[in-house]
Amino acid sequence: MSAAVPYTPPVADYAFLYGEVFGRDIVATASDGALSAEDAAEILAGAGEFAAEVLAPLDRVGDEVGARLIDGQVHLPEGFADAYQALVEAGWVSATAPESAGGDGLPESVAAGLGEIWNASNAAFALCWMLGSGAIHALDAAASDELRETYLTKLVSGEWTGTMNLTEPEAGTDLGAIRTMATPREDGTYAIRGQKIFITWGDHDVAENIVHLVLARTPDAPDGAKGLSLFVAPRLLVGADGSLGQRNQIETVAIEHKLGIHASPTCVLSYEDATGYLVGELHGGLAGMFVMMNSARVGMGHQSTGISDRAYQGAASYAAGRLQGRVLDHPAGASIAEHPDVRRILRSMSSQVFAMRALSVYVGDLFDRASADAEALRMAELFVPILKGWASEEALRVTSDGIQVYGGMGFIEETGAAQHYRDARIVPIYEGTTAIQSNDLIGRKVLRDRGATVAELFTQIEQTVAVLGAVDSDVAADVAARMADRLTRAIAAARSATDSILGFADSARDAYAVSVPYLMLLGTLAGGWMHALAVVAVSAHAAPAEADAARLTDADFYTAHHLPRVQALSETVSAGEIA
């Protein structure tokens, strides 16, 4: 059964990605030589051991028991509070916090690996870590010295957790419709009044305090998003000496009963003149919150990868041990993993997982270089909606395929396969639906610079294709040649689709009506590029490594089975809106 399959962290893949796939040691570059790819792999090995021993065993009970609201207080299943304290004591919360905030400042490429591991082992638990990380980045970017000292230090240490309070009953995607009011008081604080919904980890019993980051508008503020400000509102008020006082006027009205991530408490919070503190400039709240939102959107790519890999590991283990029917051209006793279609599904899953994993690392590396490289920053910003949108949609495909491998047993909750699909179903929705990501991609990236950044992306992929075409290693030459041909066709289709988007200038609806297919096209193409880079790295090995054969097969499969969707999606994009 999937639930009994021990979680195996993909440390070897990350070592390969950090040290070889991108042509250099990206960890050493990001850390100015303080860390190496080997060091990063050791860090992930430690994280993987922690995840397998502490977090993964709680995944099933978290799904079955879930978060519960009792007498106004949310309680997590037994073991969650101890697990969170163990996470803090092991230093995993501060590990990825920026040095400017007092953290260890691990590179974003390493944070991608940690994000996958936490989410693979326990996606509901991982959301607490992820939101705390986002709050750290938001306060580090905009908070006053007083707020940094009072709240940021506690978030970095992990003693307190963080949340993001945006959504209201009548204000979902349209943040300009937010009506929560923050009225200034004479002492410089604000009285916050309103209701927030869908607040992930908005209440719990795993840490002593919660730092809510709340979007609200002040009296006489401009209408729409330009009138929003960002506030810190702690669950427990903090005294001048740092001691915790009485509970703030924030009531947990309800927790949602959800399809998945049951152990992640999704709360309805009522602010009844709760005390809040302004973060950054008045009416500059959206800019501050977007720091946290972008962090969360990248984190959704990591979550998609982690849940997908856990689904793959369970399906592969089940298939390897399940005997059913005579396998074509195999001796008696072969498992269902050798049936041609089961083998196809498993290869489809593994090749998608590697593409997600590699793209997450690549985007992390872009952000690691962004402060000193304007081109890396532009490319990183281009890829945020692609990673979030494409990986989350593909996670549904992968986790659904996992159920298919189990057959009827996959539809039975006891195997655990269904949980992965249920947990993954929210990822294309929260932190901005796939359409929100694709609208951002079209409007703020492609149309704004008339396709210049995406054209540079195509050029970079073409450069990899040229290297593929020159591969002459005995192990990789045939695969490389096939992939080069497939990628050449895919790039041409992607260029055609981009021309279509740019050509819809007189009809914005045409461009936005096909923005999701265009995002999926670019994500699928990027996945093929990641596999191409992996094949180039494998071809440089003097002697084949243990995992090389699987990497070549995954790359060959991906470009034969998944990459051709680029051409079909290009046809869809060219059609524009069909009313």
N, C-alpha and C positions, 0 to 999 in steps of 0.2 A: 504494500500500500504506500502511496505517496507520502502520507503523513509520517511514516516510519523511516523514510529514506533520509539518512544523515545528510546535512547540507555540506557540500564541498566548495569552498571558496575558489574562484578561478585565478589563483595567484600566478600560475605559469603564463596565462594569457596576458596579465597585466605586466609581468616582467618583460614579455615579448613586445608589448605595445610601448612601454616606457623606454626601452633600450634599443629597439631595432626598427620598428615599423615606420617611424617618421624620420629615419635617417640620422638620428642623433639621440643622445641621452637627454630626453626632454625634462626630466626631473632635475638633472644637474644644471641645465640651462636656467630653469625657473628659480632654483634655489641658490644661484651663483656658486655652485660647486659644493654647497653645504651638504647636499644629499645626492645620492646617485640612484639610478634605476634599481640597483640591487637593494639599496636601503629602503626604497619605496616598496619593493616586493616583500621585504621582511616586515615592514609596517602592516601591509595588507595581510600577511600570513598571521600576524598577531591578532588583527581585527577579525579575520576569518575564524580563528580558534575561539575567540570570545563570542562571536555571533553563533557559531555552531553549538557551543556548550551552554550559553546563557540565553540568547534570544530565540533561536529556532525552536527549542522545546516549548516556548510560550505561545508560539504562533497558533497552534491548534486550539488551545484552551482560550486564547483571546478571541478566536472566531466563534467558539461555542458559547462562551459565557458573555463576552462583550463588556463594554462599559455600562455601568448602572447608576442611575440618579436616585439617591436615597436621602430623603429629608433635606433636599437642597444642595447636597454634596455629591459629586461624581466619584465613584469608586471603580478602580480598575481591577481586573482579575488578580487573584493571588499570584505573587511572584513578580508582577510588573514593577512595583516600587523598589524591590530589592535589585531587580535588573537595571533600573535606571540609576540607582546609587552606585552600582558596580561600574556602569558606563562612565559615570562622572569620576569615580575614584581611579579608574584606569587612564583617565586623561583624554578620552575620546571626544568630549565636547570641546575642550580648549584646543585640541589638535588642529582643527581646521579654521579656527577663529584667526583673523588677521593679526599680525604682530602689532599693528597700530592700535588694536583693541585690547592688547595684552595676551593674545593667544600665541600658539606655536607657529601659525602661518604656513601650514603645509600647502604646497602648490595645489591649484585647482585640479590639475590632472590626477593628483593623488586623492583629492576629495571625491573625485568621480568614482574611484575604486571603492572608497569607504561607503559612499552613497549606495552603490550597487549591493555591497555586502550586507549593510543594515537592512535594506529593503528586501533582499532575497530571503534573509533569515526571518524577518518579521516586519512586514510593510506597515502595519498599523502602529507599531512601536516606533519605527523609523521616522514617522511624521513628526513626532515630538522633537527629535534631534534636528530634523530639517527646518522646522519653523523657528526653533531657537537660533539656528545658524543664520536664517534670514533676518531675524530681529537684530542679531549682532551686527550684521552688515549695515542695516538701516540706521541704527544708532551710531555706529562708528562713522557713518558718512555725515550725519546731521546734528547729533545731540550736543548740547552744551556741556561744559566741563562738569557741572553739578550733576546732570543726568548721567553722564558717563560714569562718574564715581559711584553714584547710588545704584544704578540699574545695569549698565553695561558690564561692569566688573562681575556682577552676580550671574549674568547670562553666560559670560565667557567661562566662569568657573563651573557652570552647570548647576549651581545651587538653586537657581530659579530658571524657569522655562519661559518661552515667548510665544505670542500668538499674533495673528494678523486679522484685524477686525474691519472688513470692508462691507460685506454684503448685508442688505436689509430686505425686509419683505417686498418692498417696491423698488429696490435698487440692486440689481444683480450685476449684469455686464455694464449697465449704464451707471457708472459711479457718479456722474453728475446729478443723479436723482437722489443721492444720499441726503437724508433729513435729520440725522442725529445732530443735536445742537450742543455746542460747547460755549457756555456763557462765562465771560471773564469775572473773576472775583478780585476783591481789593488786595488780597495777599499774593496775587500773581498766578494763582492756580485757576483752573477752569472747572465749572460744573457741567459734566457731560450727561445728557439725557437722550435716550433713544433705545432702539432695539437692534441688535445685530444677530444675524442667523448664519448657520453653516460655519461656525467658528471651530476649526480643528484644534483639538486639545485645549478647548476654552476653559475647561475645569477638570481637575483630576486630584489624585492623592499621592503622586509620586515625588513631588518636590514641594518645598515649604511656601513658595510664592510663584505667582504667574505675572509676567509683564505683558500686558495687552498693548499693542500698537493700534490705535483707533483713528480712523478717518472720520472727521466731523466738520461741520461748518459753524462759524461764529455768527452772532447777530450782525445783520447788515453786510454780510459777506457777498461777493458777486455770485450770481447764479451759476449753476453748472459746476464742472470740475475745477474751474479756476478759483472757486470759493472754498475749497476744501483745505483743511489744515490737519496736521498729524500730531497725535497726543500719546503720551505714555499714561496708562491707567493701571496701576498695580492691583492685584486682587486683595492683597493686604497692604495697608498704608505703611509707609516707612518713616520712622522718626529721624530727627536731625542727626542722631548718633548711629543711624543705620539699623536700629532695632525695629522689629516688626510690631505693628500695632493692631488696631481693630480692622475688621473687614471693610473694604471699600463698598460703596453702594452699587455693587454689581451682583445681580441675582442670576443664577442659572435656572432659567425657566423650564427648560426641557433639553433632552438629548434626542437626536434623530435616530430612528430605527432604519438602518440602511441595508442595501444589498450586500455590501462587503465592508472591509476594514472595520469590523465590529468593535475591536478593542481600541480604536481611535475615537475618543469622545467628540462627537460633532454637536456643538452646543448652540442653544438659543440663549443669548445673554441680554438682560435688561439693565440698562444704565439709568439709575434714578438719582440724578445729580451727583454722580460719582466724581471723585477728585481726579483731575487729569493735569498733565504738564505738557506745555507746548514743545514740540520737537522741531527744530529748525525755524524757518521763517513762517510768519502768518500767511496763510493762503498758499503755502508751498508744499502742502501735504502730499499731493499726488507724486511729485518728484521724489520725495522721501520714501513713499510707499513703493514706488516702482523699483527701487533698489532691492527691497524685499521680494517683490513680485518676480523680478528677473531671476533672483537667486532660486526662488521656488520653481520657476519654470524650467530652469536647468535641472533642478532636483527631480522634476517629473521625468526627465530623460533617464536619470539614474534609477528611479523607481520602476519605470517601464522595463529597464534592463534586468533589474534584480528579480522582479516577479516572473518575468519571462524565463530567466535562467532556472529559477526554482521549479517552474512548471516543466521545463525541459529535463532537468535532472530526475524528477519524479517519473516522467513518462519513459525516459530511457531505461531507468532501473526496472520499471514494471515490464516493459517490453522484453528486456533481456531475460527475465525469469518466467515469462508466460509462454506456455506451450499450447498451441491451438492450431490444428490442421497441419497437413503436410506442406512444407515450404518448397516452392518450385526450385528445382536444381540443387537441393540441399539434402543431406542425409536425414533420416528420421531423428527426431529429438531436437531439431533446430527451433529456436524460440521465435515468437512472432516478430521480433526485431529484424529478422531476415526476410520476412515477406516484403516483396517489392514496394508495395504502397506504404507499409509501416516505415520501411527504411526511408522512403521519400519524405514522409511527414517529419520523422526525426531529423533528417538532414536539413529540411526546410527550417525547423525550429533552431537548430544549432547555428546555421548560417545567419539567420536573422539576429540571434543573440550576439554573435561576434560583431556584426555590423553595428548594432546599437552600442555595444561596449566600446568599440574602437572610435565611433563618432563622439561618444561622451568624453573620451580621453582627448580627442582632437580639439573639441570645443574648450575643454579645460585648459589645454595648452595655449589656445588662442587668447584666453583671458589672462593666463600667466604672462603672456608677452605684450598684452594690450597697452599697458601703461607707457611702454617705450616704443611701440610700433603701431602707428596709426592704421596701417593696412590690416594688422592682426585684429585691432579693435573693430574695424568695419566688418571683417569677416565673422568675428565673434557675434556681433549684433545681428548679422544676417542669419546665423545658425541657431540663435536662441529659439525662435518660433519653429524652425524646422526640426530641431532635436525634440522639443516638447511635443509638437503635433504629430510628426511621423512616428517617433518611437512609441508614443502612447497608443496610436491606432494599431501599430504592428503588434503591440503587446496583446491586444485582443485576439489577433490572428494566432499568435503563438500559444496563448493559454487555451484557446478553443481547440487548437490542434492537439494540445496535451490531453484534453478530455477525449478526443477522438482515438488517440492511441490506446487508451484504456477500454474503449468500446463502452458497453453498458455500465461497467464498473466506474467509468469516469463520471457518470450521471448520478452516482451514489455518493453522498457527502462523506461517508467514512473513508474513502480513499484519499481525500484531500485535494483531488485534482480540480474540483469545482470551485474550491475556495480561491485558487489562483485567478480563475476567470472572474469571479465575483469581485475580488480585490482590485483587479486591473480595470474593471469597467468604469470606475470613476476617473481614471487618469486622463482620458481625453476630454473630461468635462471641467474638473476644477483647475484653478489657476489660469483660467481662460480656456474656453472650448477650442476645439481644433479650428473652427471658423474664426475665432478671435485671433488665433495665431496666424492663420493664413491672411486675414485682413491686415494684420501688422506687417507680414512679409510683403504683401503686395503694395500697401499704401505707404509705409514708412521706409521700406527698403528698395524694392524693385522700381516702382514708379518714381520715387523721389530722386534717385540718381540715374534714372533712365537706363537701368539695367547694368550699370558699370561694375558693381561689386559682383553680381552673379556672373557677368562675363569673365571677370578675373577668376572666379571659381572654375568655370569651364576650362580656362587656359591652364590652370594648375592640374586639373584632371587629365587634360591632353598631354601635359608633360609626363605624367605618370604612365599614360598609355604608350608614349614613345619609349620609355624605359622598358615597359613590359614587352614591347615588340622586339627589343634587343636582347632579351633574356636567352641565354644559350645553355643554361645548366641542364644536365641530364634529367634531374628530378622535376624541374618546373617548366621547362621550355614549352611543352605541348599545351599545358594549362594556360600559360601566359599568352600564347598566341591566340588561343580561343577567346580569352578574356579581352585581349586588346581589340579584337574584331567586334565583340559585343559592346564594349564600352564606346567604341567609335560611333556605332549606330545610335547608342543611347544619348551621347553628347549632341549629335546632330538633331535628334528629336527634342532634346531639352532646349537647344538654341531656337528651334522653330516655335516651341511653346512660349518661350520668352518673347520672341518677336510678336506673337499673337497678343500677349498681355500688353506689351508696349503699344501695339496697334489699336487697342481698344480705347484710345485716349478720348474719343468722342462719345463713348458709352461706358461710363464707369461700372454700370451694372454688369456688363459683359465680363469685365475683369474680375469683379468680386464674386460673381456667380460660379466661376471656375477656380477660385483661389485655393480651395481645399485640394482639388486634383493637382494644381500646380505645386502646392507644398509637398504633397505626397510624391510627386515626380522628382522634386529636388532631393527629398529624403532618400528615396529609393536609389537615385543616382549616387548620392553621397555614400550610401552603404556599399555600392559596387566599387567605389573609389577606395574605401577602407580595405576591402578585400584585395584590391589590386596592390595597394601598398604592402599588405601582408605577404603577397606572393613575391614581390620584389625582394622583400627582406629574407624570405625563405630561400630564394634563389642564390643568395649570397653565402649561404652556409656551406662550408667546406665539406662537412659531413652532415647528413640529415639528422635533425633533432627528432626526439621521440614524437612530438606533436605535429611535425611538418606534414605528414601524409594527410592527417585530418584537416589541417589548415588549407592545404591545396584542394582537397575535395570540397570543403565548405565554400571556398572561393569559386570553384568551377560551378558548383550547384547554384550558388546565389546568382551568378551572372547568367546562368541558363534559365533559371526558374523565376527569379524575382525581378532582375533587371529589365526583361522585356516589357514589364508593365510601364516603363517610361514611354515607350512608343505609343501604347494604348492611351495613356494619360495625356500625351501630347495631342492626340486626336480630340480628346475630350476638351482640352483647354482651347483648342482652335475654334471650337463650336460656339464658345461664349454662352450667354444665357439663352436657353430655349424655353420660351414662355408658352 
